[in-house]
Amino acid sequence: MNLLTHLLVVSALAAGSLLPTSSFAQASTEHDHSHASAASTASLTEGDVRKVDLESSKVTIKHGEIKHLEMPAMTMVFTVRDKGLLATVKPGDKIKFMAVSEGGKLIVTDIQPLR
């Protein structure tokens, strides 16, 4: 029985080594490329600050379309990664901001007041 198990393992490894590795490399490259494309097309979105909640690190923004997230224009509450970003804005301010999706949650990573 031990010899049979050993032969099966060796056979499986030998069969696996005969598979073309170029398809694996291509799939990996394509995946990395699509991820890089999404990151490179991300851009700042214009919006108006409606509310700032320093305590919970949240900001309500009326924004235009967020193209890299395929999100239409709307007003919504975002969590801010760095609470310090909220020190530079107040309700009524026009801003440009960067939002990313992390685990299904939208996070603001950058806010730039428009002066």
KOLBAMI-14471 format. One record per residue (C-alpha): z negated, y, x; residue in one letter; residue number from 0. Coordinates in steps of 0.25 Angstrom, whole numbers. Layout:
BEGIN
(pt (Z Y X) A NUM)
...
This chain:
BEGIN
(pt (0 0 0) M 0)
(pt (-3 10 11) N 1)
(pt (10 7 18) L 2)
(pt (17 9 5) L 3)
(pt (11 23 3) T 4)
(pt (14 26 18) H 5)
(pt (29 23 16) L 6)
(pt (29 31 3) L 7)
(pt (23 43 10) V 8)
(pt (33 42 22) V 9)
(pt (45 40 12) S 10)
(pt (41 53 4) A 11)
(pt (40 61 17) L 12)
(pt (53 56 22) A 13)
(pt (60 59 9) A 14)
(pt (54 73 9) G 15)
(pt (59 76 23) S 16)
(pt (73 73 19) L 17)
(pt (73 84 8) L 18)
(pt (81 97 12) P 19)
(pt (71 108 16) T 20)
(pt (81 119 15) S 21)
(pt (79 119 -1) S 22)
(pt (65 121 1) F 23)
(pt (67 132 11) A 24)
(pt (77 139 1) Q 25)
(pt (67 138 -10) A 26)
(pt (56 144 -2) S 27)
(pt (65 155 3) T 28)
(pt (70 158 -11) E 29)
(pt (56 159 -16) H 30)
(pt (52 168 -5) D 31)
(pt (64 177 -7) H 32)
(pt (62 179 -22) S 33)
(pt (47 182 -19) H 34)
(pt (51 193 -9) A 35)
(pt (62 198 -18) S 36)
(pt (51 201 -29) A 37)
(pt (42 208 -19) A 38)
(pt (53 216 -13) S 39)
(pt (58 221 -27) T 40)
(pt (44 225 -31) A 41)
(pt (43 240 -32) S 42)
(pt (33 251 -37) L 43)
(pt (34 254 -52) T 44)
(pt (31 268 -58) E 45)
(pt (20 270 -68) G 46)
(pt (10 279 -74) D 47)
(pt (-5 276 -73) V 48)
(pt (-12 275 -86) R 49)
(pt (-26 270 -82) K 50)
(pt (-33 267 -70) V 51)
(pt (-45 257 -70) D 52)
(pt (-51 257 -56) L 53)
(pt (-63 248 -60) E 54)
(pt (-53 237 -63) S 55)
(pt (-42 240 -54) S 56)
(pt (-32 242 -65) K 57)
(pt (-22 252 -68) V 58)
(pt (-14 254 -81) T 59)
(pt (1 259 -78) I 60)
(pt (12 262 -87) K 61)
(pt (24 257 -78) H 62)
(pt (39 256 -78) G 63)
(pt (45 242 -76) E 64)
(pt (40 234 -64) I 65)
(pt (52 227 -60) K 66)
(pt (47 218 -50) H 67)
(pt (37 212 -60) L 68)
(pt (48 213 -71) E 69)
(pt (38 221 -80) M 70)
(pt (43 231 -90) P 71)
(pt (37 245 -91) A 72)
(pt (24 245 -97) M 73)
(pt (9 250 -96) T 74)
(pt (-1 240 -91) M 75)
(pt (-13 238 -83) V 76)
(pt (-12 233 -68) F 77)
(pt (-23 228 -59) T 78)
(pt (-22 236 -46) V 79)
(pt (-24 227 -33) R 80)
(pt (-31 239 -25) D 81)
(pt (-40 248 -33) K 82)
(pt (-38 259 -23) G 83)
(pt (-24 261 -29) L 84)
(pt (-30 266 -42) L 85)
(pt (-37 277 -35) A 86)
(pt (-24 284 -33) T 87)
(pt (-20 285 -48) V 88)
(pt (-25 289 -61) K 89)
(pt (-19 289 -76) P 90)
(pt (-7 297 -77) G 91)
(pt (-2 295 -63) D 92)
(pt (12 290 -61) K 93)
(pt (13 279 -50) I 94)
(pt (21 269 -44) K 95)
(pt (14 255 -42) F 96)
(pt (17 241 -38) M 97)
(pt (13 229 -46) A 98)
(pt (13 215 -43) V 99)
(pt (10 202 -50) S 100)
(pt (0 193 -44) E 101)
(pt (-4 181 -52) G 102)
(pt (1 186 -65) G 103)
(pt (-7 199 -63) K 104)
(pt (0 213 -61) L 105)
(pt (-7 220 -49) I 106)
(pt (-4 234 -44) V 107)
(pt (-3 234 -29) T 108)
(pt (1 249 -27) D 109)
(pt (1 262 -34) I 110)
(pt (7 275 -29) Q 111)
(pt (5 287 -37) P 112)
(pt (18 296 -40) L 113)
(pt (15 310 -37) R 114)
